[in-house]
Amino acid sequence: MKNFMLSICLLFLGLGAYAQSVYDNVNLRMMLYPKFQVSEVFLKNGDIVEVGLNYNLERHQLIFIEEKQYKELAGLETIDSVHILGKSFDSKTNKEIITIIKFIPINDKIYQCTSYDGLLVLFDYIVTPADYTADHNGGHKDETSQISNTITGANSMRVYKNNNNVNMIPIYCYKEKNTLIEIKQTKQLANLFKIDKTLLTGYIGQKHVNIYQEMDVIRLLDWLKKSATKK
């Protein structure tokens, strides 16, 4: 037990230089995960720090708990990447496997990497208050998340939803060299790939591209790259 406690103390001492205090009344409903995840912070100086992390949707930051306070990773320019460790079940081997989700800091925000080169995710949130409609039998309550197809698509990727209808929404971005563009910014995206904006918006409409679904975004990027090479 003493060795375990010593390890915990050293862990936080190692991370202390890379943390700053977050306001005390952190809204836990704004967390991406239902609990803090075992994680590894890879520093540019070669050091690796293990700590329990969660993603704050409101601040776009990774936070941890130290001395009963919520703190967020600071000094992002010194951090190379963060690996959040999870578990999944492999039905083929009938075994539990470790999954790694990689995050990287860009400017003052934290983005999740995807398997597609250059495609990143910034996690945000949207509030969808319940929509009340009255009938002769009294009040009837419907979830507004059921109303919008766009929001419903985003919610299908949600890993946590609180009782007040605060929902995670993924903002997909494409990074090429020093340029970072949100997929919804069609003008900037068309300029990057040097194609006509109306051609891009036409493709999005015809193919019913949902910019909150990763596979739709990947197909869109593949189409953009093919269209750019035809010129």
C-alpha positions in Angstrom: 0.0 0.0 0.0 2.8 2.4 0.9 4.4 1.8 -2.5 1.1 2.4 -4.2 0.6 5.7 -2.4 4.2 6.8 -3.2 3.5 6.1 -6.9 0.4 8.2 -6.8 2.2 11.1 -5.2 5.1 10.9 -7.8 2.5 10.8 -10.5 0.9 14.1 -9.5 4.2 15.7 -8.8 5.3 14.9 -12.3 2.1 16.5 -13.7 2.0 19.5 -11.4 4.1 21.7 -13.7 1.7 21.0 -16.5 -1.6 21.9 -14.7 -3.6 24.8 -13.8 -6.6 25.0 -11.4 -10.1 25.0 -12.9 -13.0 26.8 -11.3 -14.3 24.8 -8.4 -17.9 24.4 -9.7 -16.9 22.4 -12.8 -20.0 21.0 -14.4 -19.5 17.3 -14.4 -22.4 17.0 -16.9 -20.0 18.6 -19.5 -17.7 15.6 -19.4 -17.1 13.4 -22.5 -16.8 10.2 -20.4 -18.9 9.1 -17.5 -15.7 8.6 -15.4 -12.1 9.6 -15.5 -10.0 7.4 -17.8 -6.5 5.9 -17.2 -4.3 8.0 -19.5 -0.7 8.6 -20.5 0.6 12.2 -21.2 3.6 12.1 -23.5 5.8 15.2 -23.1 8.1 16.6 -25.7 11.1 16.1 -23.4 10.5 12.3 -23.5 8.8 12.0 -20.1 5.5 10.1 -19.7 3.0 10.8 -17.0 0.1 8.5 -16.1 -3.1 10.2 -14.8 -6.8 9.8 -14.8 -8.3 12.2 -17.4 -11.6 13.3 -18.7 -12.5 15.7 -21.6 -14.4 18.9 -20.7 -16.8 19.7 -23.5 -17.2 23.3 -22.4 -13.5 24.1 -22.2 -12.2 21.7 -24.9 -9.6 20.6 -22.4 -8.4 17.5 -20.7 -8.9 17.7 -16.9 -7.8 15.6 -13.9 -8.4 15.7 -10.1 -5.6 16.7 -7.7 -6.1 17.5 -4.0 -9.9 17.4 -4.5 -9.7 20.1 -7.2 -10.4 19.8 -10.9 -7.4 20.9 -12.9 -6.7 21.0 -16.6 -3.5 20.3 -18.5 -1.6 23.5 -19.0 1.6 24.2 -20.9 0.1 22.5 -23.9 3.2 23.5 -26.0 5.2 21.0 -23.9 2.8 18.1 -24.6 3.3 15.9 -27.6 0.2 13.8 -27.3 -2.2 12.1 -24.8 -3.3 8.5 -24.9 -6.5 7.7 -23.2 -6.8 4.0 -22.4 -10.0 2.1 -22.7 -11.2 -1.5 -22.9 -13.4 -3.3 -25.5 -14.5 -6.8 -26.0 -13.3 -8.8 -29.0 -16.0 -11.3 -29.8 -13.7 -13.3 -32.1 -11.1 -14.0 -29.5 -13.6 -13.8 -26.6 -11.1 -11.5 -24.8 -11.0 -8.0 -23.5 -8.6 -5.8 -25.3 -7.0 -2.4 -24.6 -8.0 0.4 -26.9 -6.0 3.7 -27.2 -7.6 7.0 -28.1 -5.0 9.6 -29.1 -5.4 13.3 -28.4 -3.1 16.2 -29.5 -3.0 19.8 -28.4 -3.3 22.5 -31.2 -3.0 26.1 -30.0 -5.2 26.2 -26.9 -7.5 23.2 -27.5 -7.3 19.5 -27.4 -8.3 17.4 -30.5 -8.8 13.7 -30.9 -7.0 11.9 -33.7 -8.8 9.5 -36.0 -7.5 6.7 -38.2 -7.8 9.0 -41.3 -4.6 11.1 -41.8 -5.3 14.7 -41.0 -8.8 14.2 -39.7 -9.3 15.4 -36.1 -12.2 15.8 -33.7 -12.9 18.7 -31.4 -15.6 17.7 -28.9 -18.3 20.3 -28.2 -21.8 20.2 -26.8 -25.3 21.3 -27.6 -28.2 21.8 -25.2 -31.5 20.3 -26.4 -34.2 21.3 -23.9 -37.3 19.1 -23.9 -40.0 20.3 -26.2 -43.5 20.4 -24.6 -46.6 20.2 -26.7 -50.1 20.3 -25.0 -53.0 18.1 -26.0 -56.5 17.6 -24.6 -55.2 15.0 -22.2 -52.6 17.2 -20.6 -48.9 17.9 -21.3 -46.9 15.8 -23.6 -43.1 15.8 -23.6 -40.8 15.1 -26.6 -37.0 15.2 -26.8 -35.9 17.8 -29.2 -32.9 15.6 -30.0 -35.5 13.5 -31.9 -36.5 16.5 -34.1 -33.3 17.3 -36.0 -31.7 14.7 -38.2 -28.4 16.5 -37.9 -28.4 16.4 -34.1 -29.7 12.9 -34.0 -26.7 11.9 -36.2 -24.4 13.6 -33.8 -26.0 12.0 -30.7 -25.4 8.5 -32.2 -21.7 9.0 -31.4 -22.4 10.4 -28.0 -20.7 8.5 -25.1 -22.4 10.4 -22.3 -25.7 12.3 -21.9 -26.9 13.9 -18.7 -30.4 14.3 -17.4 -30.6 17.9 -18.7 -30.1 17.0 -22.3 -26.6 18.3 -22.7 -25.3 16.3 -25.7 -21.8 15.8 -27.0 -21.4 16.9 -30.6 -18.2 16.1 -32.6 -16.7 18.9 -34.7 -14.6 17.3 -37.4 -11.6 19.2 -38.7 -9.0 18.6 -41.4 -5.4 19.6 -40.8 -2.9 20.0 -43.6 0.5 21.4 -42.6 -0.3 24.5 -40.7 -3.9 24.9 -41.9 -6.8 23.6 -39.7 -10.3 23.8 -41.1 -13.6 22.7 -39.7 -15.4 20.5 -42.2 -18.5 22.7 -42.0 -16.4 25.6 -43.3 -17.2 24.8 -47.0 -15.6 28.0 -48.4 -12.3 27.4 -46.7 -12.4 23.7 -47.5 -13.0 24.4 -51.2 -10.2 26.9 -51.3 -7.8 24.3 -49.6 -8.5 21.7 -52.3 -8.8 24.3 -55.1 -12.3 23.4 -56.2 -15.4 25.4 -56.8 -17.5 25.9 -53.7 -20.8 25.2 -55.5 -19.4 21.9 -56.6 -18.6 21.0 -53.0 -22.0 22.1 -51.6 -23.7 20.2 -54.4 -21.9 17.0 -53.5 -22.8 17.5 -49.8 -26.5 17.9 -50.7 -26.7 15.1 -53.3 -24.9 12.6 -51.1 -26.7 13.8 -47.9 -23.4 14.2 -46.1 -23.7 14.3 -42.4 -20.8 16.3 -41.2 -21.2 14.9 -37.7 -20.6 11.3 -38.8 -17.0 10.2 -39.3 -17.6 7.9 -42.3 -19.5 10.6 -44.2 -16.7 13.0 -43.5 -14.0 10.5 -44.7 -16.0 9.9 -47.9 -16.2 13.7 -48.4 -12.4 14.1 -47.9 -11.7 11.2 -50.4 -13.9 12.9 -52.9 -12.2 16.3 -52.4 -8.8 14.7 -52.9 -9.9 12.9 -56.1 -11.5 16.1 -57.4 -8.4 18.1 -56.7 -6.2 15.6 -58.6 -8.4 15.8 -61.7 -7.4 19.4 -62.3 
